[in-house]
Structures are given as C-alpha cells and as structure tokens.
Amino acid sequence: AAMAATVARFEHIDPQAVGNQRRIASEEEVEQGNYLARLAALGLAADGDDPATLRLIETLQENERDGLDYGGADASFELLARKSLGTLPNFFRLDSFRVIDERRIDPRGNLVTLSEASVRVQVGQNRHMMVAEGAGPVHALDVALRKALADAYPALDDLRLIDYKVRILNSEGGTKARIRVMIDSTDGVDNWSTVGVSDNVIDASYSALHDGIVYKLLRDDLKRQANGGN
C-alpha cells in the first residue's frame, strides 16, 4: 500500500487507463541510466545500445563490486571511460616502481624512519628513472613519479595532493585486508578526486596517484585543444 501511494504521487494518470502497464526499473537499469547520464555530462558517447558503451558499463560495475567507488572519484570515472572508449591519450607508461622503508637509529641516537621510492616510466620513446625520498612511502612515490615526468610535463609542478583517505573494505582480513585509497588533488585552479583499490596499500595509492596525474595532463590537453592548440 505504501509503495502504491508513493507511485501515485508521480503518475498523472493510471497507465492502464491509456492502454499501458506500470513498469518499475530494476536496480541494474537504474545504475546503467546513472552511468549513461554521467557519460553524457562529460560529452562522451552515451548510447545504451552501443557495444563499447555496454562493455564500459560492465567494467564499471565489475570494478565497483571489487571495491572501487566512482561516486566520489569523478576523475577516475572519466579516465576509465575515455580509455575504454579510445579517447584517452597515452601520456606515459609505468615500467616499474619500488618503495623502501627503513626504520633505524641515526648517528645521533634518534629513531628515524626513511622512505625512498624509485620509478621507471616511458614517455613516448624516452625512458626516465628517478629516485626520491619522502615523508612516508606514498609521499616518496609521489615525488619520484612527478620528478620522472617533470621534463616532459613541467605543468605537473602545480599539482598538489590535498587529501588522502584510506578505508579497509574487509575488516576480517586484518593486515591483509583489501584497501581503498581516495586522493583529492588540485592544481590551484581545479580540484578532483581519484581512487585505487588493492590488497596492497602502496599499490592502491599508486593507482590513485597515477589517475590524479593523468587527469591533470588530460585537463591541460583539453584546454589546449579548446584554445586552438595553443
């Protein structure tokens, strides 16, 4: 009865009175409609019958079941959509990264923890390798990655991480639990959010850091195109 009363609020006429039947959309259909609306808002293909769009929606649904939350990470959503639909430039490729944490007593007798990251990337035909220290493994990885890309993309100097959140997705896993990392970034003009999920907190952090950097490069590229390539 409650459902009937709620439905009646949104119907101006009984569907059966005009030869129609009431049809309630399934949760999956509502979710697909939400994805299509977000794609349309980005100016991307939003045809629910297009095979490429359907594959993208399946990927989004699978990723969200795996723990990714695109509701709070619009930048990661757009990057995945553009990559799936073939409209994301290949700005760089990660070959490898390594992060080392060392906790020891320094020569002054103080207990210190040192974090160091090394990153190897390829930009076009050029390979770059960089090592950096940081205030923790994620900071070291962020610094090393941006230094490795600095010559090719000097605009990354404007990029700043303004929030970093970690959530355990399956608490029964203890220290082996699946981790979701959300990162908020800014270039001083715009803010955006990215997400990464993994059983390894550094790996999840890299995914979110990577998306934050690629989104900055994408935005700059789209702005140049809008200004006639200048």
PyMOL commands that set and color helices and strands:
alter all, ss='L'
color gray80, all
select helices_A, chain A and resi 2-10+15-18+27-41+51-65+70-72+74-85+137-149+154-158+171-176+201-226
alter helices_A, ss='H'
color red, helices_A
select strands_A, chain A and resi 93-105+111-123+126-134+160-168+179-186+191-198
alter strands_A, ss='S'
color yellow, strands_A
deselect
rebuild
show_as cartoon
